[in-house]
């Protein structure tokens, strides 16, 4: 599983990344989590709000910090 946290590095983006990492650790899902800070790469996903989370190429949230429970729901269904 490939998870990308999109954001320039603001506090909200860092919290989103933390929630994603904790959800992955708690569920034991085999996933690679990558932080994407390049604005051109972020725009390439068609998102213009951060933080955003992409799971296996599918944008799951834009412009908000996902809760750990939300992330667990996304990664358990993939």
N, C-alpha and C positions, 0 to 999 in steps of 0.2 A: 504494500500500500504506500502511496506517495501523498504526503500532506504538505502543502505550502501555506505558510502564513505570510500574507502580503502586507507590507507597511514600511514606512521610512525609518522606524525606530523610536517613535514616540512612546509615551508611557502606556497608552491604550494598546498599541501594537505589542509591546513587551508583555502585557497582561494576557493578551490573546495567545501569544506563543506559550506562555507559562501554562495556561489552561489546557492547551492542546497537548503539551508534553506530559502534563499530569494525567490527562484522560488516557493517553496512550499507555503510560506506565501502569495505571490502575486496571486497564482492561487486558493488558498483556498482548495486545495486537502487534503484529510485526509490521511496523511502519517506519518509513524514513520521513523525518520532519525537517523541512528546509525553510529558512527565513529568507524572503525575497524583499530586498530594499531598493532595487533599481526601479525607478519610476517608469521607465519604458517597458520593462518586463511586466510590471504590475498592470500597466495600461493594456498590454497584450492579452490579458485575461478578460478585458472588457469591463473592468471594475474601475470606478473613479472615486471610491470612498475606501478609507482604510480605518481600522484593520479589516482584512478580508481573509477568508480561509477557503482553500481549494483542496478537495479530496479526490485523488485519482482523476484530475482534470476537470472536475465538476465544481463550480463555485457554490459554496454552501452558505456563506454569509458575507455581507458587504456593509462596511461602515459601523460595525458594532463589535463588542467583545462577546464572543460566544461563551456560554457557561460550560463547565466540564460536562454536565449532563447532556447538553446539546451535542457536543463533540462525540461523546460516547455513543449517542444515537446514530450519528453519521458513520462512525467507523465500525459499528457492530452490524450495520446493514450492508456494508460494502463487501 
